[in-house]
């Protein structure tokens, strides 16, 4: 299983921002096991937000609104010495040229180019 996380681009008046966590599975069996465990937690009220399973691409998406403080703490936790670039996928300045990956959404797409 791989996990990608993406924050929205709007902070609302109640100080929340959307956070989408996507779980990618290698098989329908793995997805089913995860769904059953997550569904129990969701029924108990332990996890807030909306859960959706896409059986075609073997993924489960969890969308929730979290405090903007969580987003800013996440951004602060990124490597301060590294200049972050614009990610074309999530439209945030969270793309690491060094790692060739966005730390927000996991994408390997960006808008920078090398001048030779």
Secondary structure in CASP SS format (residue, H / E / C, confidence):
PFRMAT SS
TARGET T0000
AUTHOR 0000-0000-0000
METHOD secondary structure of the structure
MODEL  1
X C 1.00
X E 1.00
X E 1.00
X E 1.00
X E 1.00
X E 1.00
X E 1.00
X C 1.00
X C 1.00
X C 1.00
X C 1.00
X C 1.00
X C 1.00
X C 1.00
X C 1.00
X E 1.00
X E 1.00
X E 1.00
X E 1.00
X E 1.00
X E 1.00
X E 1.00
X E 1.00
X E 1.00
X C 1.00
X C 1.00
X C 1.00
X H 1.00
X H 1.00
X H 1.00
X H 1.00
X H 1.00
X H 1.00
X H 1.00
X H 1.00
X H 1.00
X H 1.00
X H 1.00
X H 1.00
X H 1.00
X H 1.00
X H 1.00
X H 1.00
X C 1.00
X C 1.00
X C 1.00
X C 1.00
X C 1.00
X C 1.00
X E 1.00
X E 1.00
X E 1.00
X E 1.00
X E 1.00
X C 1.00
X C 1.00
X C 1.00
X C 1.00
X E 1.00
X E 1.00
X E 1.00
X E 1.00
X E 1.00
X E 1.00
X E 1.00
X E 1.00
X E 1.00
X H 1.00
X H 1.00
X H 1.00
X H 1.00
X H 1.00
X H 1.00
X H 1.00
X H 1.00
X H 1.00
X H 1.00
X C 1.00
X C 1.00
X C 1.00
X C 1.00
X C 1.00
X C 1.00
X E 1.00
X E 1.00
X C 1.00
X E 1.00
X C 1.00
X C 1.00
X C 1.00
X C 1.00
X C 1.00
X C 1.00
X C 1.00
X E 1.00
X E 1.00
X C 1.00
X C 1.00
X C 1.00
X C 1.00
X E 1.00
X E 1.00
X C 1.00
X C 1.00
X C 1.00
X C 1.00
X C 1.00
X C 1.00
X C 1.00
X E 1.00
X C 1.00
X C 1.00
X C 1.00
X C 1.00
X C 1.00
X C 1.00
END
